């Protein structure tokens, strides 16, 4: 019974003519939407890239001050000047270097640097999507 209804419906429905430029119009709208979204993402990651680049300067200054106060350069100078000191007292030298290293400054600097590198790479990808021509032929 259902088969007869389907046949009668398929005979009653007239074939629809699809405009020749429909595919092109759809692809253009999709590409325009992709570009718009890529431009928004570019603004966000570009902004975070600029902010992290600006933040590197005070963090570097903070790290340099902490390194100067810690006396880490003196330990490195001793280690490079006399090999017998390293061989005889290497454990004490390593503990002193670890103890005097300003880890907070190093961690903050590496974090800011990581954010800058990540956001710069993402910004380049988004710029390519936002401003370079489409990958499909129109």
ZADO-1210 file (C-alpha; in nm, 4 decimals, padded with zeros to 6 digits):
<atoms>
<atom x="00.0000" y="00.0000" z="00.0000" code="UNK" pos="1"/>
<atom x="00.2820" y="00.2394" z="00.0799" code="UNK" pos="2"/>
<atom x="00.4510" y="00.1597" z="-00.2486" code="UNK" pos="3"/>
<atom x="00.1541" y="00.2820" z="-00.4459" code="UNK" pos="4"/>
<atom x="00.1433" y="00.6073" z="-00.2473" code="UNK" pos="5"/>
<atom x="00.5133" y="00.6644" z="-00.3095" code="UNK" pos="6"/>
<atom x="00.4730" y="00.6058" z="-00.6819" code="UNK" pos="7"/>
<atom x="00.1802" y="00.8405" z="-00.7036" code="UNK" pos="8"/>
<atom x="00.3696" y="01.1060" z="-00.5093" code="UNK" pos="9"/>
<atom x="00.6816" y="01.0704" z="-00.7216" code="UNK" pos="10"/>
<atom x="00.4700" y="01.1110" z="-01.0357" code="UNK" pos="11"/>
<atom x="00.2907" y="01.4133" z="-00.8895" code="UNK" pos="12"/>
<atom x="00.6092" y="01.5999" z="-00.7937" code="UNK" pos="13"/>
<atom x="00.7554" y="01.7952" z="-01.0778" code="UNK" pos="14"/>
<atom x="01.1328" y="01.8021" z="-01.1156" code="UNK" pos="15"/>
<atom x="01.2885" y="02.1170" z="-00.9763" code="UNK" pos="16"/>
<atom x="01.5297" y="02.3096" z="-01.1907" code="UNK" pos="17"/>
<atom x="01.8409" y="02.4147" z="-01.0011" code="UNK" pos="18"/>
<atom x="01.9965" y="02.7455" z="-01.1025" code="UNK" pos="19"/>
<atom x="02.3322" y="02.7015" z="-01.2699" code="UNK" pos="20"/>
<atom x="02.5155" y="02.9414" z="-01.0398" code="UNK" pos="21"/>
<atom x="02.3722" y="02.8056" z="-00.7127" code="UNK" pos="22"/>
<atom x="02.6869" y="02.6096" z="-00.6250" code="UNK" pos="23"/>
<atom x="02.9029" y="02.9148" z="-00.6895" code="UNK" pos="24"/>
<atom x="02.6783" y="03.1345" z="-00.4752" code="UNK" pos="25"/>
<atom x="02.6817" y="02.8854" z="-00.1875" code="UNK" pos="26"/>
<atom x="03.0600" y="02.8486" z="-00.2023" code="UNK" pos="27"/>
<atom x="03.1050" y="03.2263" z="-00.2073" code="UNK" pos="28"/>
<atom x="02.8856" y="03.2656" z="00.1018" code="UNK" pos="29"/>
<atom x="03.0711" y="02.9883" z="00.2840" code="UNK" pos="30"/>
<atom x="03.4060" y="03.1468" z="00.1968" code="UNK" pos="31"/>
<atom x="03.2865" y="03.4913" z="00.3077" code="UNK" pos="32"/>
<atom x="03.1751" y="03.3456" z="00.6398" code="UNK" pos="33"/>
<atom x="03.5086" y="03.1653" z="00.6860" code="UNK" pos="34"/>
<atom x="03.6935" y="03.4894" z="00.6155" code="UNK" pos="35"/>
<atom x="03.4822" y="03.6823" z="00.8640" code="UNK" pos="36"/>
<atom x="03.5407" y="03.4268" z="01.1378" code="UNK" pos="37"/>
<atom x="03.9125" y="03.4174" z="01.0568" code="UNK" pos="38"/>
<atom x="03.9324" y="03.7959" z="01.0844" code="UNK" pos="39"/>
<atom x="03.7732" y="03.7848" z="01.4292" code="UNK" pos="40"/>
<atom x="04.0146" y="03.5128" z="01.5429" code="UNK" pos="41"/>
<atom x="04.3027" y="03.7117" z="01.3911" code="UNK" pos="42"/>
<atom x="04.2053" y="04.0168" z="01.5946" code="UNK" pos="43"/>
<atom x="04.1932" y="03.8116" z="01.9154" code="UNK" pos="44"/>
<atom x="04.5200" y="03.6223" z="01.8741" code="UNK" pos="45"/>
<atom x="04.6908" y="03.9265" z="01.7231" code="UNK" pos="46"/>
<atom x="04.5923" y="04.1280" z="02.0279" code="UNK" pos="47"/>
<atom x="04.7242" y="03.8644" z="02.2645" code="UNK" pos="48"/>
<atom x="05.0450" y="03.8493" z="02.0618" code="UNK" pos="49"/>
<atom x="05.0961" y="04.2243" z="02.0932" code="UNK" pos="50"/>
<atom x="05.0128" y="04.2232" z="02.4646" code="UNK" pos="51"/>
<atom x="05.2545" y="03.9386" z="02.5337" code="UNK" pos="52"/>
<atom x="05.5273" y="04.1102" z="02.3306" code="UNK" pos="53"/>
<atom x="05.4813" y="04.4272" z="02.5351" code="UNK" pos="54"/>
<atom x="05.4841" y="04.2216" z="02.8568" code="UNK" pos="55"/>
<atom x="05.8219" y="04.0697" z="02.7699" code="UNK" pos="56"/>
<atom x="06.0035" y="04.3982" z="02.8430" code="UNK" pos="57"/>
<atom x="05.9098" y="04.4364" z="03.2123" code="UNK" pos="58"/>
<atom x="05.9450" y="04.0628" z="03.2694" code="UNK" pos="59"/>
<atom x="06.2961" y="04.0690" z="03.1235" code="UNK" pos="60"/>
<atom x="06.3821" y="04.3646" z="03.3453" code="UNK" pos="61"/>
<atom x="06.2473" y="04.1772" z="03.6490" code="UNK" pos="62"/>
<atom x="06.4428" y="03.8649" z="03.5546" code="UNK" pos="63"/>
<atom x="06.7644" y="04.0618" z="03.5019" code="UNK" pos="64"/>
<atom x="06.7299" y="04.2292" z="03.8432" code="UNK" pos="65"/>
<atom x="06.6683" y="03.8957" z="04.0128" code="UNK" pos="66"/>
<atom x="06.9634" y="03.7344" z="03.8370" code="UNK" pos="67"/>
<atom x="07.1885" y="04.0211" z="03.9457" code="UNK" pos="68"/>
<atom x="07.0701" y="03.9947" z="04.3075" code="UNK" pos="69"/>
<atom x="07.1020" y="03.6169" z="04.3206" code="UNK" pos="70"/>
<atom x="07.4746" y="03.6061" z="04.2481" code="UNK" pos="71"/>
<atom x="07.4243" y="03.3300" z="03.9948" code="UNK" pos="72"/>
<atom x="07.6908" y="03.4789" z="03.7690" code="UNK" pos="73"/>
<atom x="07.9524" y="03.4251" z="04.0419" code="UNK" pos="74"/>
<atom x="07.8755" y="03.0533" z="04.0567" code="UNK" pos="75"/>
<atom x="07.8936" y="03.0269" z="03.6800" code="UNK" pos="76"/>
<atom x="08.2253" y="03.2144" z="03.6839" code="UNK" pos="77"/>
<atom x="08.3692" y="02.9754" z="03.9412" code="UNK" pos="78"/>
<atom x="08.2475" y="02.6752" z="03.7437" code="UNK" pos="79"/>
<atom x="08.4066" y="02.8012" z="03.4238" code="UNK" pos="80"/>
<atom x="08.7333" y="02.9162" z="03.5795" code="UNK" pos="81"/>
<atom x="08.8538" y="02.6045" z="03.7576" code="UNK" pos="82"/>
<atom x="08.7738" y="02.2458" z="03.6581" code="UNK" pos="83"/>
<atom x="08.9083" y="02.1083" z="03.9868" code="UNK" pos="84"/>
<atom x="08.6397" y="02.2987" z="04.1776" code="UNK" pos="85"/>
<atom x="08.3724" y="02.1328" z="03.9659" code="UNK" pos="86"/>
<atom x="08.5155" y="01.7849" z="04.0102" code="UNK" pos="87"/>
<atom x="08.5636" y="01.8182" z="04.3856" code="UNK" pos="88"/>
<atom x="08.2589" y="02.0163" z="04.4899" code="UNK" pos="89"/>
<atom x="08.0096" y="01.9606" z="04.2113" code="UNK" pos="90"/>
<atom x="07.7188" y="01.8710" z="04.4416" code="UNK" pos="91"/>
<atom x="07.7598" y="02.1856" z="04.6500" code="UNK" pos="92"/>
<atom x="07.7971" y="02.3943" z="04.3350" code="UNK" pos="93"/>
<atom x="07.4805" y="02.2481" z="04.1805" code="UNK" pos="94"/>
<atom x="07.2830" y="02.2999" z="04.5014" code="UNK" pos="95"/>
<atom x="07.4064" y="02.6590" z="04.5267" code="UNK" pos="96"/>
<atom x="07.3127" y="02.7311" z="04.1649" code="UNK" pos="97"/>
<atom x="06.9678" y="02.5772" z="04.2072" code="UNK" pos="98"/>
<atom x="06.9145" y="02.7616" z="04.5338" code="UNK" pos="99"/>
<atom x="07.0117" y="03.0987" z="04.3904" code="UNK" pos="100"/>
<atom x="06.8253" y="03.0702" z="04.0588" code="UNK" pos="101"/>
<atom x="06.5203" y="03.3020" z="04.0438" code="UNK" pos="102"/>
<atom x="06.2700" y="03.0423" z="03.9244" code="UNK" pos="103"/>
<atom x="05.9677" y="03.2711" z="03.9459" code="UNK" pos="104"/>
<atom x="06.1211" y="03.5152" z="03.6995" code="UNK" pos="105"/>
<atom x="06.2269" y="03.2342" z="03.4680" code="UNK" pos="106"/>
<atom x="05.8817" y="03.0726" z="03.4753" code="UNK" pos="107"/>
<atom x="05.7027" y="03.4014" z="03.4101" code="UNK" pos="108"/>
<atom x="05.9408" y="03.4877" z="03.1260" code="UNK" pos="109"/>
<atom x="05.9033" y="03.1469" z="02.9607" code="UNK" pos="110"/>
<atom x="05.5245" y="03.1647" z="03.0000" code="UNK" pos="111"/>
<atom x="05.5036" y="03.5065" z="02.8365" code="UNK" pos="112"/>
<atom x="05.7400" y="03.3939" z="02.5620" code="UNK" pos="113"/>
<atom x="05.5301" y="03.0815" z="02.5028" code="UNK" pos="114"/>
<atom x="05.2100" y="03.2850" z="02.4762" code="UNK" pos="115"/>
<atom x="05.3792" y="03.5208" z="02.2310" code="UNK" pos="116"/>
<atom x="05.5074" y="03.2397" z="02.0089" code="UNK" pos="117"/>
<atom x="05.1770" y="03.0483" z="02.0163" code="UNK" pos="118"/>
<atom x="04.9652" y="03.3531" z="01.9396" code="UNK" pos="119"/>
<atom x="05.2019" y="03.4685" z="01.6646" code="UNK" pos="120"/>
<atom x="05.1797" y="03.1334" z="01.4874" code="UNK" pos="121"/>
<atom x="04.8005" y="03.1325" z="01.5224" code="UNK" pos="122"/>
<atom x="04.7819" y="03.4906" z="01.3938" code="UNK" pos="123"/>
<atom x="04.9798" y="03.3958" z="01.0829" code="UNK" pos="124"/>
<atom x="04.7465" y="03.1029" z="01.0141" code="UNK" pos="125"/>
<atom x="04.4372" y="03.3155" z="01.0597" code="UNK" pos="126"/>
<atom x="04.5804" y="03.5921" z="00.8402" code="UNK" pos="127"/>
<atom x="04.6368" y="03.3396" z="00.5637" code="UNK" pos="128"/>
<atom x="04.2742" y="03.2240" z="00.5860" code="UNK" pos="129"/>
<atom x="04.1385" y="03.5774" z="00.6176" code="UNK" pos="130"/>
<atom x="04.3319" y="03.7494" z="00.3405" code="UNK" pos="131"/>
<atom x="04.4502" y="03.4923" z="00.0868" code="UNK" pos="132"/>
<atom x="04.2214" y="03.3778" z="-00.1924" code="UNK" pos="133"/>
<atom x="04.0067" y="03.0709" z="-00.1556" code="UNK" pos="134"/>
<atom x="04.1260" y="02.7171" z="-00.2091" code="UNK" pos="135"/>
<atom x="03.8374" y="02.6156" z="-00.4357" code="UNK" pos="136"/>
<atom x="03.7930" y="02.7228" z="-00.7958" code="UNK" pos="137"/>
<atom x="03.5040" y="02.9578" z="-00.8527" code="UNK" pos="138"/>
</atoms>
